[in-house]
Amino acid sequence: MNLGLSTSLIVLSLLAMGNSIAATKECIQAPSRSTNCPHLLFKKSAVAVPSLGITQHEVICICLSDLSRNFNPQSQTAESIKQQVIIQRIAINYGLSEEDVVNLVKN
């Protein structure tokens, strides 16, 4: 594969991804976040998020800095309790169940 073709494929991939990102109006994040999220994840949504106009399997933006992929609801550590409170607030803010919020991150 020559360099020109390889570069063209990369540019086309970025353009396609850019269109998906542009279609995402807002990211799921903690309501208390007042700064830009330093760790965004764009992925196929495991559940519908009607408050953002996102149906299941559409691209969604999630602030991973606010949500831990290793969340354990059975743990009673201070960090787990803090994470549970954040999940509850996100769920309320976006009209989701707590289970939906966890599924968005894990699936």
Secondary structure, DSSP 8 states (H G I E B T S, - for coil): --HHHHHHHHHHHHHHHHHHHHH---EE--TT--S--SSEEEEE-SS-BGGGTB-TTSEEEEETTTS-TT--TT--SHHHHHHHHHHHHHHHHHT--HHHHHHHHH-
